[in-house]
């Protein structure tokens, strides 16, 4: 296995790129509660928390039916989780584009919000990143207008049933300051700061005319994904201490049913087929890019149509392999970026549209998925976890444990 690690200097944060071998509801429908959300800006502010940057507004709208255990011999749903690293709106319209797409297909997703995207650059010295200079960041601070747009769409996302996780802050992937070198105590500091930037955006911006985020972030935040998929080992003890329910930071997994690490569900991006190659690629837009254009985000446009088709076919091949065999959940990671002419956004959209209406498919957030996992019979989960990539249960699902 050969891995390329990309320093997170572009746009909304970059992941681990791999070259070579990659580096809820239950039952018969995907019905969600149907409380209207209307115009997010017109929602009642709820009960203010802290300085009023966030508020308690009650039960989150548009959640799946309460999950129930699988019946003996029942075929498990095919869970598909689309997630977004950084989750900032920088004027390219991608955040609202995918919120609209999700609404059209009754999908719920996870948005891993970078805390710095709610902190004005003029206040950057409030950020004290471990092993880095005060105010340093390997991703850019957003303009005031883009912070306001990000607040708008994070608010809308939650009201439409999506999960708000964390992508932490400065996205350090290289050198001595890399998150790969952080201790558990340093991860705790990074998390505390990420939460603070979300919970105190009004204090830090001085804006009092915008509505609060409609959730209690201390309760909403139950998982995250680290920059470049680095540093999970020292993060996990902190995640467990904080009561997080999952972590999506493993540096690469396979299409199998997940297990727990230190009591926390380990939900890694997965190696999936890469059409035209004998090796597999990690299920993230940037990892496909790294294999197609050797990390270039502005390759010759003549390549775009073929690469777009290859990217879409890769996602669909990963989905089909799970859907037709072990029904392992399929995890996809993305960034709100227009790399190589936006072909990866188009590929993700095509894949979601083709996946959404298939029987037994559940397009859910990570939080909703672990809600389902946590009510299953441990013996049933053990049987599911025993199935390898592309392996059907012997004798069919009716004879599975």
N, C-alpha and C positions, 0 to 999 in steps of 0.2 A: 504494500500500500504506500502510495506517495501522496503527501499532502502539501498544499500550498496555503500558507497563512497570509491573509491580506491585511495590511494595516488599515484601520478604519478611518480613512481620511476623506472619503467621498460621501456626500449626501447624508443619508439617514443611517449610516452604520453598516459595515460589511461583515460577512460571516467567514467561515472557513471554507475555502475553495478546494475541491478535490480533483485531482487529475489521476488517471489510472483507476484503480478501484476506490471509488469515492471517499474523497475526503472532505340533559338528553331525554331524548324521548325513547321509549321502548315500544315494542309491538310493531304493528303494521303501518304506522304513519309517522310523520315528523311534525305533529301538531304542536304548536306553541300557544301559550296564553295570548289573547288578542287585545289586551288593553291598548287603546289608541295612544300614540305618543304625540301626534300633531306636530306643531312647530316646537322644536326643543327649546328655543328661546322663550316660549310662552308658558313653559311648565312652571308650576309653583316652585318656589325656592326651597321649600321644605324647612327642616330644622337646621339652622346653621351649626357648623362644627368649627371650632377654633376661630380664625379670623374671617370665616365666611367663604373661604375658597372652595370648600366642599360642604355638603349638607346631607342630612338623612332625609330621603324622600320615600321611604318604604320599600316594599318588595320590588326587585328589579322586574320591569315588564318583559313580556315576550320570552319567558323561559319554558323549557320543555316540561312535559308532564313529569310527575315524580317518577324517578326510575324504579324499576322492580327487578328482582332476580330472574334470570333465564329459567324457563321451565326445563325439566329433563328432556333432552333430545331436541331442544329448540335451536334453530340456526341463529347465531349471534348477528346483531346488526353490523353493517359495514360503516364504521365511523371514519369520517374524513375531517381533519382539522386544518384549516387554513389559518396561518398566523403571520403577523407583521412586525418586523423588528424596527424599533424607533418610533413608528406611528406618529410622525409629524407631517403637517400639511405645509408644503413650501411653495404653493402657488401653481403646482402642476395638475391639480384637480384629481389626483389619484385616490386620496382618502374618500371624498364623496363618491367617486366613481365606483369603488368597491363596496361602499355602504349600500348604494343603490342596487348593485348586482346581488348582494346578499339578500336584500329585502325581496327582490324579484324571485329568488329561489329558496326562500324560507331557510336561509343559512345563518348560522351564528359563527363568529370567528373570535380569535384572541388578538388583541393589540398590545404588544409589549412596548409601553411608553417609555421613552428616554426622559428621565427627570429634567435634564438640562433644557429640553424643548419647551419648558414652561418658565425658564429663568432668563431674564434679559441679559444681554452681554454686558450691559453697564453694571450689573450686579455679579459678574462672574467670580469675583473674589470671595463670594459666599461659598463657593465650591472648593473643598479641600480634598482633592483626589489622593488616595494612597499612593505613595512612591512617585508622585508627580508634583510639579509646581502648582501653587495655589492658582485656581482659575484655568488651569490647562485643560484641554480637551482635544481628542483626535477626531471629533466631529464638530462641525461649526455650530455656534449658537444661532438661534433663529432671530430674524427681525421681529420687531414688535407686531407688525401686521400678521406675520406667520404664526407667532405665538397665539394671537387672537383666533386665527383660523384653526389652529390645533385644538385650542380649548373648545371651540364650537363643535368640531367633529368628534372629539373624545366624549363630549357631553351627549351628542347625538348617538354615538355608538353604544354607550351604556343604556340609553333609553330604548334603543332598538334591540336590546338583548345580548349584546356582545360583551366579552370580558376585557377588563383593563389589567394587564399584568405589567411587568417591568423589564426594561432593557438596560437598567441601571443608569449610568451617567456618561462619563467621558470616553467610553469605547476605546480603551487602551489595549492594543494587541501586540505590541512589539517593544523590545528593549527592556531595560530593568524595571520600568514602570508598568509592564504588561500585567493584566489581570491574572495571567497564568502564575504569577509570583506572589499574589496577594495571600495573606494569612486570613484565617477565619475572622479575627478581630477587624481586619481591614475591610473585609466584605461586609461586616456589620455596619461599619462606618459608611460605606458606599450606599447601602440600603437605607440607612437612616436619612442620609442626605437626599436620595432619590425620592423618598416619601415626603420629606420636608418641602421639596420644591413643588410637589403636587399639592400638598396641603396648605401651602402658604404663598400661592402665586399672587394673591391679592396684595399681601404685604410687600412682596418683592417687586411687583409691577406698579403698585399704586392705583390700579384700575378698580374702581368700585361700581362701575356702571354695567358690568357684565354679570350674567347669572352664574351661580356657583356650579361646580361639578356636582352632579346629583347623587353622589355616593360617599360612603365613609371608606376612605382608602385603606385604613387599617384593617377593615374587614373584607374589602374587595380584593386586596392583594394577596393571592395565595400561590403565586408561581411566577417564574421569569425565565429569560434566556440570556446567558452571558454574552458579552462581545466576543466574536470569533469562536464561540463555543469553547472557551478556555476557562480553566479555574474551577471546575465543578467540585473537585474533591474537597477543597477547603470551604466552598460555599455551602455544601450540603449540611454540615453540622449547624450552621446558622439558620438555614432554611427550616430544619427540624425544630430548632429552638423557637423560631418565630411562628411555628404552626403552619408553614406552607405545606400544601398538599401535593405539589409536583414540582419538578424542575425539567426544563426543556433544553439543557445545556450540554448534554453528552456530545462528544466530538464526532459522533457518527454511529448509527445503529443499523439494525437489519429489520426487515419487515416481519416482526414477530410480536406477539402480545407482550406488553411491558411488565416489568417487575419493579419492586421498590429497592431503593438504596437508602440505608439509614432511616427507614421508615417513610421515605418520600418517593412518590411515583416518579420513575425515570422515563421521560418521554423524549427520546432522541429523534433528530432528523434522521432519515433512513436512506440507505443505499437503494437506488432503484435502477431499472434497466435504462440504458442510454442508447437509443436506436443508432445503428451503424457502427457500434463499438462492442468489443468483447468485455470491456470493463463497465462498472456501474458508476453512477454519479449521485451525490448527495441531493436530497429533495429540497433544494433551496435555489432560488433564482440566480444568486451570485455564483453558486457552484457550477451551474450549467454554463454561465457566462465564462468562467475561468477556463473551462475545457474547450469552449468554442473559440474564444478570442484571446486566450492567454492573459486574462485580467484587463484587457482593453475594454473600456466602456463606450468607445467611439470608433469601432472598427469600420471597414469599408461597407457602405450601405448595400452593395451588391450581395453581401452575405446574409442580409437580414431575413429574407423570405425563407430560405432553407433552415436557418437557425431557429426561427420562430416555430416552424413546423416540427423540427426535432425536439425543441423544448416541450411543446404541447404533447407530442407523442410520448415523451419520457414520463411526464406526469400521468398520462393515461395508462401507460404500461405498468407503472407502479400500482396504480389503483386496481387495474384488472387482475394483476397477479394476486393481490390480497383478496379481492372480491370473489374470485373464482376458486380460491383454495382455503387458506387458514383464517380468512376474515380478520387478519390483524389490522389494527387501526392504521390509517395512512396519514402521516404528518407532513405538511408542506410549509416551508418558511419563505417569506418574501420581504421586499423592501419597496417603499413608495418611490421608485426611481424609474427614469426613462433611459436606462442603459441600452446602448445599441438600438436607438430609435424606438424604445419602448416595447421591443418584441417580447420581453419576458412577462410584462403586464398583460399583453394580448394572449400569451400562451396560458397564463394562469386563468384568465377569464374563460378561454375556450375550454380548458379542463373542467372548471367548475360547472359550466353550462352542461357539458356532456355527462358529468357525474351525477348532477343534482337529482334527476328524476328517476334514477334507477331504483328498483325494488330494494328495500331494506337499508338504503343509504341514509345516514344521519350526518348532516353537516353541522357540527357543533364546535363549541369552544373547548379548550383544554379543561377548564373548570367543569363544564357540563359532562365531559367524558369521564373525569375521575369521580364525579357524582355517581355515574353508572357503575364504574369499577367497584366502588366502595360498598355497593349493596349486593354484589354477587357472592354466591357460595364459594368459599375458598377452594373447594375441590373442583368446581367448574373452572375457576381461573387457572388452577394448576394444569388442568387438562388442556386449556387453550394455550397456555405458555409452553406446553410440551411440543406444540406443532412448529416445525421448522418453516423457513421461507418457502412458499409455494407448495406446502404439504397439506393435503386434505385429510380430515379425520378418517381413520380406517373404518370402513363400513358406513360412512356418511354421518351427517350430524345427528341423525336419530339414534345412532349407537355411541355417540360421544358421551363422556361422563357429564 
